[in-house]
Amino acid sequence: MKIAFVIPAYYPAVIGESLYAQELAKYLIKKGHEVNVYTHISGNLKESEIADNVKITRVKIKEIFDGSFYFSSDYIKSILKEKFDIIHSHHYGYFPATAGFIAAKLTKTPHVFGTYYHPPVYGRLRWLQFMAYHFTQGLPILRFSDSVLPHTLYEKKMLLKIGGKEDNMKILPNIVDTNTFMPGHDKTKTILFVGNFIYEKGAHIAFDIASQLLEQRKDIRFVFIGNAYEPKLMPKINQLSKSKNVLFLKNLRKSELVRWYQKASVFLLPSKYEAFSRGIAEAESCSIPVVSTRVGAIPEVVKDGKSGFLVDYGEWDEMRQHIEYLLDNLSEAKKMGKRGREHIVKNFDTEIVAEKLEKIYKDLV
């Protein structure tokens, strides 16, 4: 099959949707399929290149409403230059999904929509932007795509609430390379946070918990891996950076990231919302017990009381207590980590998920 991926971000981007699509593309190519990717230009990237046997075409976009939205007819024009068996658009809320959908309808090609849906939980402006996109682009794509692929049951339920259809939806989980994200044997009393330092990820809460725990005990270390995007958080970052028991890292190679997962005893994520959380899944794949919030689809990834502990958003004292329990009960933490690894391997391993996607394609052509 000749397959088009139409997506807001791809290689060399290291955000969730890009990594997910890259791993799916690698599997599909390994199985003998051809994958072409259409995304937009950012920075000094080339308009066209081949990476891991994937042809990448990048187009220019025009931003509107202070960058809240963008569009580009070049997306559609570029896709129409080729003949595809499947057009697979990625990410609800962004124009590339619309471009892929339009190109598929114009060429009568089966259209697959990977949703990556995030509800508008971050204020009135986000809600207004959501409504504008949903009724002009999102809803038609949900209703008239040949296959719609939410990552989780939670995401599927939300899509049904906003007008999606049961009969064209199939859950396609996010993926973890369980052969790369493996358990290690040199655990230390390290609490690990992986994600951009933004309020939505609960970075400010993680910083506060670190400050509180480090005042009480000197046998632990906090490691924060991510990029600082919120200027208001810089004072907390600068203050924590003064501690010899706190380390801030960014732009790590995958092998370096895996090593930190393998060293950690607890993975911390006080997020306000997560559609899945790749970081949590990678941590569990490395046999780390997780302490996180009971929001979004996290309860489908972390089994509360079995592979970690979940708290309601705002219950930060309880979260801190769970962290200390795991640090002081290493045998129980080890058992939880093992159960987490088993859950990830069974449900989210790359090959298992990619095989499901290949079957979905074959059923449509």
C-alpha positions as CSV (number, residue, x, y, z in Angstrom):
1,M,0.0,0.0,0.0
2,K,1.0,3.6,-0.6
3,I,0.1,5.6,2.5
4,A,0.0,9.4,3.1
5,F,0.5,10.7,6.7
6,V,-0.7,14.3,7.0
7,I,0.4,15.7,10.3
8,P,1.2,19.1,12.1
9,A,4.7,17.9,13.2
10,Y,7.1,15.2,12.1
11,Y,10.8,14.4,12.1
12,P,12.9,15.9,13.6
13,A,10.3,17.1,16.1
14,V,10.3,15.1,19.3
15,I,6.7,15.8,20.5
16,G,4.2,13.0,21.0
17,E,2.3,13.0,17.7
18,S,5.6,13.1,15.7
19,L,7.2,10.3,17.6
20,Y,4.1,8.2,17.3
21,A,3.8,8.7,13.6
22,Q,7.5,8.0,13.0
23,E,7.3,4.7,14.8
24,L,4.2,3.7,12.9
25,A,5.8,4.7,9.6
26,K,8.9,2.6,10.4
27,Y,6.8,-0.5,11.0
28,L,4.7,0.0,7.9
29,I,7.9,0.4,5.7
30,K,9.3,-2.7,7.3
31,K,6.2,-4.6,6.2
32,G,6.7,-3.4,2.6
33,H,4.4,-0.4,2.4
34,E,5.4,3.1,1.2
35,V,4.8,6.1,3.5
36,N,4.8,9.7,2.4
37,V,4.5,12.4,5.1
38,Y,3.1,15.9,4.6
39,T,3.8,18.5,7.3
40,H,4.7,22.2,7.4
41,I,8.0,24.0,7.4
42,S,9.5,25.3,10.6
43,G,12.9,26.7,11.3
44,N,15.5,25.8,8.7
45,L,14.1,22.5,7.7
46,K,14.2,21.4,4.1
47,E,11.1,21.4,1.9
48,S,11.7,17.8,0.9
49,E,13.9,15.1,2.4
50,I,13.9,11.3,3.0
51,A,14.4,10.1,6.6
52,D,14.3,6.4,7.5
53,N,13.0,5.7,4.0
54,V,10.0,8.1,4.5
55,K,9.6,10.8,2.0
56,I,8.8,14.1,3.9
57,T,7.2,17.0,2.1
58,R,7.0,20.3,4.0
59,V,4.8,23.2,3.0
60,K,4.5,26.8,4.0
61,I,1.5,27.9,6.1
62,K,-0.3,31.1,6.7
63,E,-1.1,31.9,10.4
64,I,-4.3,33.8,11.3
65,F,-5.8,35.1,14.6
66,D,-2.4,35.7,16.2
67,G,-1.2,32.2,15.3
68,S,-4.2,30.5,16.9
69,F,-5.1,29.0,13.5
70,Y,-3.3,28.4,10.2
71,F,-4.0,27.0,6.8
72,S,-2.3,26.2,3.5
73,S,-3.7,25.2,0.2
74,D,-0.2,23.8,-0.5
75,Y,-1.0,20.8,1.7
76,I,-3.8,19.8,-0.5
77,K,-2.0,20.5,-3.8
78,S,1.0,18.5,-2.6
79,I,-1.0,15.5,-1.6
80,L,-3.0,15.6,-4.9
81,K,0.3,15.2,-6.9
82,E,0.4,11.5,-5.8
83,K,-2.0,8.6,-5.9
84,F,-2.5,6.9,-2.5
85,D,-4.3,3.8,-1.2
86,I,-4.8,5.4,2.2
87,I,-4.7,9.0,3.4
88,H,-4.1,9.1,7.2
89,S,-4.6,12.5,8.8
90,H,-3.3,13.2,12.3
91,H,-4.5,15.4,15.1
92,Y,-7.9,17.0,15.7
93,G,-7.7,20.8,16.0
94,Y,-5.1,21.4,13.2
95,F,-5.5,22.2,9.5
96,P,-3.4,19.2,8.2
97,A,-6.2,16.9,9.2
98,T,-8.6,19.0,7.2
99,A,-6.2,19.0,4.2
100,G,-5.9,15.2,4.3
101,F,-9.6,14.8,4.6
102,I,-10.3,17.1,1.6
103,A,-7.6,15.4,-0.5
104,A,-9.1,12.0,0.3
105,K,-12.6,13.1,-0.7
106,L,-11.4,14.7,-3.9
107,T,-9.6,11.5,-4.9
108,K,-12.1,9.0,-3.4
109,T,-9.4,7.6,-1.3
110,P,-10.1,6.0,2.1
111,H,-9.5,8.5,4.9
112,V,-8.2,7.5,8.4
113,F,-8.2,10.1,11.2
114,G,-6.0,9.8,14.2
115,T,-7.6,12.2,16.6
116,Y,-5.1,13.0,19.5
117,Y,-8.1,14.8,20.9
118,H,-7.7,17.3,23.8
119,P,-10.8,18.9,25.2
120,P,-10.8,22.7,25.7
121,V,-10.1,22.6,29.4
122,Y,-7.7,25.6,29.6
123,G,-10.0,28.6,29.6
124,R,-12.7,30.6,27.7
125,L,-10.4,31.5,24.8
126,R,-9.5,27.9,24.1
127,W,-13.2,27.0,24.3
128,L,-14.1,29.6,21.6
129,Q,-11.2,28.4,19.4
130,F,-12.5,24.9,19.9
131,M,-16.0,25.8,18.8
132,A,-14.8,27.6,15.7
133,Y,-12.6,24.7,14.6
134,H,-15.1,22.0,15.6
135,F,-18.1,23.2,13.6
136,T,-16.1,24.2,10.5
137,Q,-13.6,21.3,10.3
138,G,-13.5,18.9,13.2
139,L,-17.1,17.6,13.1
140,P,-17.2,16.8,9.4
141,I,-13.8,14.9,9.7
142,L,-15.1,12.9,12.6
143,R,-18.4,12.0,11.0
144,F,-17.3,11.3,7.4
145,S,-13.9,9.7,7.7
146,D,-13.8,6.0,6.9
147,S,-12.1,5.3,10.2
148,V,-11.5,7.4,13.3
149,L,-8.8,6.2,15.7
150,P,-8.9,7.5,19.3
151,H,-6.1,6.4,21.5
152,T,-8.2,5.4,24.5
153,L,-11.7,4.5,25.6
154,Y,-11.8,7.8,27.5
155,E,-10.9,9.7,24.3
156,K,-13.5,7.7,22.3
157,K,-16.3,8.7,24.8
158,M,-15.4,12.3,24.5
159,L,-15.5,12.2,20.7
160,L,-18.9,10.6,20.8
161,K,-20.1,13.4,23.0
162,I,-19.0,16.1,20.5
163,G,-20.7,14.4,17.5
164,G,-18.5,11.4,16.5
165,K,-20.0,8.2,15.4
166,E,-19.7,4.8,17.0
167,D,-19.7,2.9,13.7
168,N,-16.5,4.4,12.3
169,M,-14.4,4.4,15.5
170,K,-11.7,1.9,16.5
171,I,-9.4,2.4,19.4
172,L,-5.7,2.4,18.3
173,P,-3.6,2.8,21.5
174,N,-0.5,5.0,21.7
175,I,2.7,3.0,21.5
176,V,5.9,2.3,23.4
177,D,9.1,0.7,22.1
178,T,9.3,-1.8,24.9
179,N,12.6,-3.2,23.5
180,T,14.2,0.2,24.0
181,F,12.5,1.4,27.2
182,M,13.6,-1.5,29.3
183,P,14.0,-1.9,33.1
184,G,17.4,-1.2,34.6
185,H,19.2,-2.5,37.7
186,D,20.8,0.6,39.2
187,K,17.8,2.3,40.9
188,T,18.5,5.3,43.0
189,K,16.1,7.4,45.1
190,T,15.4,9.6,42.2
191,I,12.0,11.2,41.4
192,L,11.7,11.8,37.7
193,F,9.5,14.4,35.8
194,V,9.5,14.2,32.0
195,G,7.6,16.8,30.0
196,N,7.6,20.4,29.1
197,F,7.7,22.8,32.0
198,I,4.2,24.2,31.6
199,Y,1.2,24.6,33.9
200,E,-0.9,22.0,31.9
201,K,1.7,19.3,32.8
202,G,1.7,20.4,36.4
203,A,5.4,21.4,36.3
204,H,4.7,24.1,39.0
205,I,3.2,21.5,41.3
206,A,6.2,19.2,40.7
207,F,8.6,22.0,41.6
208,D,6.6,22.8,44.8
209,I,6.7,19.1,45.8
210,A,10.4,18.9,45.2
211,S,11.0,22.0,47.4
212,Q,8.9,20.6,50.2
213,L,10.5,17.1,50.2
214,L,14.0,18.4,49.9
215,E,13.5,20.5,53.0
216,Q,12.7,17.3,54.9
217,R,15.2,14.8,53.5
218,K,18.6,14.8,51.8
219,D,18.6,11.2,50.6
220,I,16.6,11.9,47.4
221,R,17.1,13.6,44.1
222,F,14.7,15.2,41.6
223,V,15.4,15.2,37.9
224,F,13.4,17.3,35.6
225,I,13.7,16.6,31.8
226,G,12.0,19.0,29.5
227,N,12.0,22.6,28.1
228,A,10.9,25.7,30.0
229,Y,8.2,27.4,28.0
230,E,6.5,29.4,30.9
231,P,8.5,32.5,31.9
232,K,6.5,32.7,35.1
233,L,8.0,29.4,36.2
234,M,11.6,30.6,35.8
235,P,12.0,31.8,39.4
236,K,11.1,28.4,40.7
237,I,13.4,26.7,38.3
238,N,16.3,29.1,39.2
239,Q,15.7,28.5,42.9
240,L,15.6,24.7,42.6
241,S,18.7,24.7,40.4
242,K,20.7,25.9,43.4
243,S,20.2,22.5,45.1
244,K,22.8,19.8,44.5
245,N,19.9,17.3,44.7
246,V,18.0,18.8,41.7
247,L,19.0,18.4,38.0
248,F,17.4,20.0,35.0
249,L,18.0,18.4,31.6
250,K,16.7,18.9,28.1
251,N,17.1,17.7,24.5
252,L,18.5,14.3,25.5
253,R,19.2,11.5,23.1
254,K,16.8,8.6,23.5
255,S,19.6,6.4,25.0
256,E,20.2,9.1,27.7
257,L,16.5,9.4,28.4
258,V,16.2,5.7,28.9
259,R,19.1,5.7,31.3
260,W,17.3,8.3,33.5
261,Y,14.1,6.2,33.5
262,Q,16.2,3.2,34.6
263,K,17.7,5.1,37.5
264,A,14.5,6.5,38.8
265,S,12.4,5.1,41.6
266,V,9.3,7.2,41.1
267,F,7.8,8.9,38.0
268,L,5.9,12.1,38.9
269,L,3.3,13.8,36.7
270,P,0.8,16.2,38.3
271,S,-0.9,16.9,35.0
272,K,-4.2,18.8,34.6
273,Y,-5.1,16.7,31.6
274,E,-3.6,13.9,29.5
275,A,-5.0,12.2,26.5
276,F,-2.5,9.3,27.1
277,S,0.9,10.5,28.5
278,R,3.8,9.0,26.6
279,G,6.1,9.8,29.5
280,I,4.0,7.7,31.9
281,A,3.9,4.8,29.5
282,E,7.7,4.9,28.9
283,A,8.3,5.1,32.7
284,E,6.1,2.0,33.2
285,S,7.9,0.2,30.4
286,C,11.1,0.8,32.4
287,S,9.4,-0.6,35.5
288,I,9.0,2.7,37.4
289,P,5.9,3.1,39.6
290,V,4.0,6.2,38.7
291,V,2.4,8.9,40.9
292,S,0.1,11.0,38.8
293,T,-3.4,12.6,38.6
294,R,-6.7,10.9,38.0
295,V,-7.4,12.8,34.8
296,G,-8.0,12.1,31.1
297,A,-6.9,8.6,30.1
298,I,-4.2,8.2,32.7
299,P,-6.3,5.6,34.6
300,E,-6.2,3.4,31.5
301,V,-2.4,3.6,31.6
302,V,-1.7,3.5,35.3
303,K,-3.6,0.9,37.4
304,D,-4.2,2.8,40.7
305,G,-2.7,0.8,43.6
306,K,-1.1,-1.8,41.3
307,S,1.4,0.0,39.0
308,G,1.3,3.3,40.8
309,F,-0.9,5.8,42.7
310,L,-3.4,8.3,41.3
311,V,-4.8,11.3,43.1
312,D,-7.6,13.8,42.2
313,Y,-6.2,17.0,40.7
314,G,-5.4,19.3,43.6
315,E,-4.7,16.6,46.2
316,W,-1.0,17.5,46.4
317,D,-0.4,16.4,50.0
318,E,-1.7,12.9,49.1
319,M,0.6,12.9,46.1
320,R,3.6,13.8,48.2
321,Q,2.7,11.0,50.7
322,H,2.5,8.4,47.9
323,I,6.0,9.5,46.6
324,E,7.5,9.1,50.1
325,Y,5.8,5.7,50.5
326,L,7.4,4.4,47.3
327,L,10.8,5.8,48.3
328,D,10.6,4.1,51.7
329,N,9.1,0.8,50.5
330,L,11.4,-0.2,47.7
331,S,10.2,-3.8,47.5
332,E,6.6,-2.7,47.0
333,A,7.8,-0.1,44.5
334,K,9.6,-2.9,42.6
335,K,6.4,-5.0,42.5
336,M,4.4,-2.0,41.2
337,G,7.0,-1.3,38.6
338,K,6.9,-4.9,37.4
339,R,3.2,-4.8,37.0
340,G,3.4,-1.6,35.1
341,R,5.9,-3.1,32.7
342,E,3.6,-6.1,32.1
343,H,0.6,-3.8,31.4
344,I,2.6,-1.8,28.8
345,V,4.0,-4.8,27.0
346,K,0.6,-6.4,26.7
347,N,-1.3,-3.3,25.5
348,F,1.0,-0.7,24.1
349,D,3.9,-2.4,22.5
350,T,4.8,-0.9,19.1
351,E,4.4,-4.1,17.1
352,I,1.0,-5.0,18.6
353,V,-0.4,-1.5,17.9
354,A,1.1,-1.2,14.4
355,E,-0.4,-4.6,13.4
356,K,-3.8,-3.3,14.4
357,L,-3.3,-0.2,12.2
358,E,-2.2,-2.3,9.2
359,K,-5.3,-4.4,9.5
360,I,-7.5,-1.3,9.6
361,Y,-5.9,-0.1,6.4
362,K,-6.3,-3.5,4.7
363,D,-10.0,-3.6,5.6
364,L,-10.5,-0.2,3.8
365,V,-8.8,-0.8,0.5
